[in-house]
């Protein structure tokens, strides 16, 4: 096993803003011999997530930055191909923070879960049955608390998290309004994800479009963007509205800290609530979310989109597109078929 070569994507230089291909490089390293309590995973799928921008930024946010020369932090799903760990036998399917690399040695701490939904594609463990689905589920349920008949607005509504949040709100009997970039994504919101209305945030009068699509106001706002989209939504919120801050994708840099409209008066006048959501706070309840989501996927009630790029070489340039709005669906890197 020690003679096996492992190709890895490492952080070469630290970006200012959005990480691009030139900030990474591919290197080869030997796979170390397993020690007692360790196992070797062959990564089959690598995840590409908007959070990666924060992970490579010089300033720490909710996690320490990836160090220069280190393997790029990333979720991956794969198969155990050698083991000296009793809980992870050869052949087991796992998902965890295994990095942008072909192989990963683990003692189990980086593993989020054993994947047991063997009737479904393994790639789903990085999307609708992974952090994206779990985020949408808990953020909506615990912070949004949507009730039947309420209006739920979602930004990046066709994205990996937003599309699931919108569908879960609809299944709870809510009216759903998706905010997305471009005609194609708005059409996807309506035809595939079942939104009652879809708004292109690039149109010249976004506030007016929101008023027309949300004539009874907005009770829950699932915010994945911040910025001018959220600035347009806040004046439309109802009394006792709940605002979930799940992402800030529209803000290219927080150095210097951007200035904008103040939210306090909207929250005060409407007795509304705004709260940030981090999925790590719900790790101990991960299986609860999967148990709810998997049957919906099997029945076709919860639809999803995947955008799969092939080969490790596709990884370095894969993050930037998430911020340029060119991807459709959960973005993954496929290293090998299951």
Protein Blocks (a to p, Z undefined) as FASTA:
>chain_A
ZZpccdddddfbdcehjadfklpccdddddddddehiacdddfbdcddfklmmmmpmbdc
kbccddehiacddddddddfbdcbfklcghiacdddebjafbdcdehlmpmbdcfblmbc
fklmmmmmmmklmmmmmmmmmmnopaehiacddehklbmklmmmmmmmmmnopacdddde
djklmmmmmmmnopabdcdfkbmblmlmmmmmmmnopfbdcdfkgmmllmmmmmmpcehi
acddfbjfklmbfcdcdddddfklmmmmnopacddddfklmmmmmmmmmmmmmmmmmnop
accdddddehjklmmmmmmmmmnopagcjddddfbdZZ
